[in-house]
Amino acid sequence: MHVQREGGTLFIDLNKQPEKYLDKCSQKNYEKITTAIEGLKNLKGDIVKLQGRKDEYRLKIPPYRVIFKYNKESKVITVTRIDTRGDAYKKG
């Protein structure tokens, strides 16, 4: 998946876990989450840098959390995890 951004293209890449999570979501939740992920092209939304993790951020979409890495040089956002609040921050 990639989206256009002023000044160049910002790519959004989904790892395996987020793809599987979205496949299992209801249509309503799928649309809610993917719309929010597409909003990352402007780095908008409830985004917070995660403490103790290098270049990792979270996007809050109640009750879900999208964990992603943002590489400014290559203009790539890699979504590493999508889950509910209690499980999203677990490593592994």
N, C-alpha and C positions, 0 to 999 in steps of 0.2 A: 504494500500500500504506500502511495506517496501523495503528497499534497503540495500545491503551489504556495509559495510564500514570497512576499515582496522582496526583491533583491536576490532571488534564487529559488531553488527547490529545496524544501525541507522534506526529508524522507521519514516515514513512520514505518518501522519494522516490528512485526509481532513475533515473539518467540513461540515455542510449541505450546507452553502452558496457557497463555492468553488465547491462542487459537482454539484450543480444546474447550476452554471455559466458555467462550462465545458460542461455540457449536452447541453446548448444552443449555444455554440460556433460552428463556421464553422470548418470543418476538419483541414484546414490549421492553424487556430488559436489554436485549441485544441492541435495539435502536437507541436506547438511553445511553448505553456504554459507548457504542461506536460513534455517536454524535459527539460525546464528550472527548473521545480520543481524537476525532477530526479537529476539534477545537484547539488541540495542542499546536496546530500549525501557526497559531498566533500566540502561543504560550499563555492562553487565557484559561481561567478556571481556578478552582481552589487548589493551587499547587504549592507544595512546601518541600524544601530540600530536606532529605533524611539525614539526621545526625549520625555520625560514625560510619557513613557510607559514601564512598567517592562517586561523585557525579550522579547520584541517585535521588530521585524525586518521587513524590506521590501526588496523584490527582484524586481528589475526593469527589465521589458521586454517590451520595448516601443511598444504600448502606454499603456501597462497593468502594474499593480502593484500587487504583491502577498504579502500579510501581513501574517507573521507567528510568532509563538512563538517557542523558542528553549530551551529545558530543557536538560542541559548538563549531569546531573546526570542519568536521565533515558534514555538518547539518543533518545529523541523523538522531532520531528519537527511537530508542529500542524499548518497546513495552516488554518487560520481563515477567510481570505477574498481574493477574486480575483475580481478586477474591473479596470476600466480605471483610469487614473491619478487623475482626478477631484473628483471621488467618492470613491476611495479606502480608504482614510483616515478618512472618516466619521464613527463615532462610531454608533453601533446599529445594 
